[in-house]
Amino acid sequence: MRSTIKRMLNCGFDIEQGYCAVAVTNSPTPDKSISKPSGNSQQADHPLLTLLVRGAVLGVGAIAGIVTGLAIAIVRPDLVWQPSFNFLNYKKQQFTLSSEALFDVDKASIRPESFRLLDEVAAQLPLDKGKRVRINGHMDAATGNALTLSYLRASAVRDYLARLRGEQNYYWMVIGYGATRPLASSAGEGNSKSNRRIEIFVDD
């Protein structure tokens, strides 16, 4: 009722035309929109606080990562990557084989039961072509004609490996040193056995 009376008070009657014009006040116009407060405005008012919160979150994450890495390094050191410095070495690979495991006494022919040992060596040769494979033969001082026999044994090993890996894939080199480079200089059967050997080097 009060709203009706209020509207009538604000209404001007026109007796001749038979209508009233209502003056509406304090009502929003179509051109004016009612704006609502935005939540982002509160964040914009505190940029320093937001930056500090984000920095703290990143710092906590970094510390957690470091602690986890240290725990893994202590508990399982085998899982931690370790850099390899093999590229500093000129000789990449080296194999030393006892002559007793390959040859009969005073012979330069490889025993058939020793082929498996050379097969394992051939499987470990690098796949890159053009590398130099150097095979050195060594004997002990008690062996007669040690220089020739050391060369013939090294040549036999080279021929076998070349058949497996290809004659043209590597630069094959054979050297017979005889008894000039012993591993053990003192006399004795054990020392003489260690001096009778075949060395295989893979060089860049």
Salt bridges, closest charged atoms under 4 A:
ASP78 OD2 - ARG76 NH2 2.88
GLU100 OE2 - ARG196 NE 2.67
ASP104 OD1 - ARG111 NH1 3.29
GLU113 OE2 - ARG111 NE 3.07
ASP140 OD2 - ARG196 NH1 3.18
ASP159 OD1 - ARG158 NH2 2.50
GLU167 OE2 - ARG158 NH1 3.15
GLU189 OE2 - ARG196 NH2 3.34
GLU199 OE1 - HIS138 NE2 3.06
GLU199 OE2 - ARG197 NE 2.97
ASP203 OD2 - ARG132 NH2 3.35
ASP203 OD2 - ARG134 NE 3.20
ASP204 OD1 - LYS131 NZ 2.89
